[in-house]
């Protein structure tokens, strides 16, 4: 496909997702209290979008993923959090 064809097919969907992300970040700014590890992880992942070159999707996934290879003894909760909390919150 050409760049024009990609824009024609996917621009409105990408635009919508960016607006959703911006609205989420605005809600975070207005909210009280402290954020957990997910907020800075999301901001770091979003920064990957502005980097030149291919591989943005891979880099976003790497920012949000657990880089360790050793399994933990027990899961800290029932579901996934969507971001890696770091060693101090990993439960090991």
C-alpha positions in Angstrom: 0.0 0.0 0.0 1.0 3.6 -0.5 1.2 6.1 2.4 -1.9 7.7 1.0 -3.8 4.4 1.1 -2.7 3.7 4.7 -3.9 7.2 5.7 -7.2 6.7 3.9 -7.8 3.4 5.6 -6.5 3.9 9.1 -6.3 7.6 9.9 -9.7 8.1 11.5 -9.2 5.0 13.7 -5.8 6.2 14.9 -7.1 9.8 15.4 -9.9 8.4 17.6 -7.4 6.4 19.7 -5.2 9.4 20.2 -8.1 11.5 21.4 -9.1 8.7 23.8 -5.6 8.6 25.2 -5.5 12.4 25.5 -8.8 12.4 27.3 -7.5 9.7 29.7 -4.4 11.7 30.5 -6.6 14.8 31.1 -8.7 12.8 33.6 -5.5 11.6 35.3 -4.3 15.2 35.7 -7.7 16.3 37.2 -7.9 13.3 39.6 -6.8 13.5 43.2 -4.5 11.1 45.0 -1.3 9.3 43.8 -1.0 7.3 40.7 0.7 3.8 40.6 3.3 2.4 38.3 0.9 2.3 35.3 0.8 6.0 34.8 4.5 6.6 34.2 4.7 3.4 32.2 1.9 4.7 29.9 3.6 8.0 29.5 6.9 6.3 28.7 5.1 4.1 26.1 3.4 7.1 24.6 6.8 8.8 24.2 7.8 5.9 21.9 5.2 7.1 19.4 7.3 10.2 18.6 10.5 8.4 17.9 11.5 8.1 14.3 11.8 4.8 12.5 9.9 1.5 12.4 9.4 -0.6 15.5 7.2 1.7 17.6 4.7 -1.1 18.4 7.5 -3.4 19.5 9.0 -0.6 21.7 5.6 0.2 23.3 5.1 -3.4 24.1 8.7 -3.7 25.6 8.1 -0.6 27.8 4.9 -2.2 29.2 6.2 -5.7 29.5 8.0 -7.6 32.3 11.6 -8.0 31.2 12.4 -10.7 33.7 12.7 -14.4 32.8 12.3 -16.1 36.2 8.8 -17.0 37.2 7.5 -15.5 40.4 6.3 -17.8 43.3 2.8 -16.5 43.3 0.8 -14.0 41.4 0.1 -10.8 43.3 -3.5 -10.6 42.1 -6.1 -12.2 39.9 -5.6 -10.3 36.7 -3.0 -8.6 34.6 -2.3 -4.9 35.3 -1.1 -4.1 31.7 2.3 -2.7 32.8 5.3 -4.0 34.7 5.4 -2.7 38.2 9.2 -3.2 38.6 11.1 -5.4 40.9 9.9 -3.7 44.1 6.2 -4.5 43.4 6.8 -7.8 41.6 6.0 -10.0 44.7 9.3 -11.8 44.8 
